[in-house]
Amino acid sequence: MTRSRFFVLALLTASVLGQPALAHDFKSGTIELKHPWSRVAPPVAPVLGGYVTIINTGSEPDRLIGGSSVIAGKFEVHESTLVDGVAKMRPLKDGLVINPGQTVDLQPGGTHIMFVAPTSRPAEGQKFAGTLVFEKAGAINVEFAVQGMGDVPA
């Protein structure tokens, strides 16, 4: 079987089974994580951003309280705000609450993950391992897909 036929067969099989063929989603308990991603960073960047959509399908709130990554010395959840025309960023010391039924988008220019003191800077198209820790759902291991600067999350 040729490579392209095998790929098409894999896509059709996944589609027939009702599963996404190339899913990049993760789940633990009532917390779903959709497409964790990061951007390509300049070689001297002191931090890297991480982004993901978090969905709480449960009936109780949960809280993103921390995490880690193989590419950085420290993991923080940050909030960006605009105050009197000046952008300000600060860590959320008490974590990020995700209420029941709520979808929270961690994205550039808003609330996001900050990988502090990166030890490596993966290239576009690569993935790197990370863990998001929730108060109730616990630790969820994920992979962040590295995208180009102008790319829209897929």
C-alpha positions as CSV (number, residue, x, y, z in Angstrom):
1,M,0.0,0.0,0.0
2,T,1.4,3.4,-0.9
3,R,2.0,6.0,1.8
4,S,-0.8,8.3,0.5
5,R,-3.3,5.5,0.4
6,F,-2.4,4.5,3.9
7,F,-2.9,8.1,5.1
8,V,-6.3,8.3,3.4
9,L,-7.3,5.0,4.9
10,A,-6.2,6.2,8.4
11,L,-8.3,9.4,7.9
12,L,-11.3,7.5,6.7
13,T,-11.0,4.9,9.5
14,A,-10.8,7.7,12.1
15,S,-13.8,9.5,10.6
16,V,-15.9,6.3,10.5
17,L,-15.1,5.6,14.1
18,G,-16.3,9.1,15.0
19,Q,-12.9,10.2,16.2
20,P,-11.0,13.2,14.9
21,A,-8.3,12.0,12.6
22,L,-5.6,14.4,13.7
23,A,-6.9,15.5,17.1
24,H,-4.8,17.6,19.3
25,D,-7.1,17.7,22.3
26,F,-6.7,16.4,25.8
27,K,-9.1,15.6,28.7
28,S,-9.2,14.7,32.3
29,G,-12.4,14.5,34.3
30,T,-14.6,17.5,33.3
31,I,-11.8,19.6,31.8
32,E,-11.2,19.5,28.1
33,L,-8.1,21.2,26.5
34,K,-8.4,22.0,22.8
35,H,-5.2,22.5,20.6
36,P,-2.5,23.7,23.0
37,W,-0.1,25.8,20.9
38,S,2.8,28.2,21.1
39,R,4.6,30.5,18.6
40,V,8.0,30.4,17.2
41,A,10.2,32.6,19.4
42,P,13.3,34.7,18.7
43,P,16.5,33.1,19.9
44,V,17.0,35.6,22.7
45,A,13.4,35.7,24.0
46,P,13.3,35.4,27.8
47,V,9.8,34.0,27.7
48,L,7.5,32.0,25.4
49,G,3.7,32.1,25.4
50,G,1.4,29.2,25.5
51,Y,-2.2,29.1,24.4
52,V,-5.1,26.7,24.7
53,T,-8.9,26.6,24.9
54,I,-10.1,25.2,28.2
55,I,-13.7,23.8,28.6
56,N,-15.3,22.8,31.9
57,T,-18.1,20.4,31.1
58,G,-18.8,19.7,34.8
59,S,-21.2,21.2,37.3
60,E,-18.5,22.6,39.6
61,P,-15.8,25.2,39.0
62,D,-12.2,24.1,38.6
63,R,-9.0,26.2,38.7
64,L,-5.8,26.1,36.6
65,I,-3.3,26.4,39.4
66,G,0.0,25.7,37.6
67,G,1.9,23.5,35.3
68,S,5.3,22.7,33.8
69,S,7.1,22.2,30.5
70,V,10.1,20.4,29.3
71,I,11.3,23.7,27.5
72,A,11.2,26.1,30.4
73,G,12.4,26.6,34.0
74,K,9.1,28.1,35.1
75,F,5.4,27.9,34.2
76,E,3.0,30.8,35.0
77,V,-0.5,31.8,34.1
78,H,-0.6,35.5,33.1
79,E,-3.3,38.0,32.4
80,S,-2.9,40.9,30.0
81,T,-5.0,44.0,30.4
82,L,-5.2,47.4,28.8
83,V,-5.2,50.2,31.4
84,D,-5.3,53.9,30.2
85,G,-4.0,52.7,26.8
86,V,-1.0,50.9,28.4
87,A,-0.8,47.1,28.1
88,K,0.0,45.4,31.4
89,M,0.8,41.8,32.2
90,R,0.7,40.1,35.5
91,P,0.8,36.5,36.9
92,L,-2.5,35.2,38.3
93,K,-1.2,34.2,41.7
94,D,-4.5,32.4,42.6
95,G,-4.8,30.6,39.3
96,L,-7.5,30.8,36.7
97,V,-11.1,29.8,37.5
98,I,-13.0,27.9,34.9
99,N,-16.7,27.9,35.9
100,P,-19.1,25.1,35.0
101,G,-20.0,25.1,31.4
102,Q,-17.5,27.8,30.6
103,T,-15.0,27.9,27.8
104,V,-11.9,30.0,28.4
105,D,-9.5,30.9,25.5
106,L,-5.9,31.5,26.5
107,Q,-4.7,33.6,23.6
108,P,-2.1,36.2,22.6
109,G,-3.0,39.6,24.1
110,G,-5.2,38.1,26.8
111,T,-4.8,35.5,29.5
112,H,-2.1,33.0,28.5
113,I,0.6,30.6,29.8
114,M,4.1,32.1,30.2
115,F,7.0,29.7,29.9
116,V,9.8,31.6,31.8
117,A,13.5,31.1,31.1
118,P,13.1,28.8,28.2
119,T,15.8,26.1,27.8
120,S,15.0,25.5,24.2
121,R,12.9,27.1,21.4
122,P,11.2,24.5,19.3
123,A,10.9,25.3,15.6
124,E,7.7,25.8,13.6
125,G,5.9,22.4,13.1
126,Q,7.5,20.8,16.2
127,K,5.7,19.9,19.4
128,F,6.8,20.0,23.0
129,A,5.5,18.4,26.2
130,G,3.8,20.2,29.0
131,T,1.5,19.6,31.9
132,L,-1.4,21.8,33.1
133,V,-2.4,21.3,36.7
134,F,-6.0,21.9,37.8
135,E,-7.3,22.0,41.4
136,K,-9.9,19.2,40.7
137,A,-9.0,17.6,37.4
138,G,-5.4,17.2,38.4
139,A,-2.4,17.1,36.1
140,I,-3.1,16.9,32.3
141,N,-0.2,16.1,30.1
142,V,-0.4,17.8,26.7
143,E,1.7,18.7,23.7
144,F,2.0,22.3,22.5
145,A,2.2,22.6,18.7
146,V,4.6,25.4,17.6
147,Q,3.1,27.6,14.9
148,G,4.5,30.5,12.8
149,M,4.1,34.1,14.0
150,G,1.2,34.9,11.6
151,D,-0.5,31.5,11.7
152,V,-4.0,31.1,13.0
153,P,-4.5,28.2,15.4
154,A,-5.9,25.1,13.7
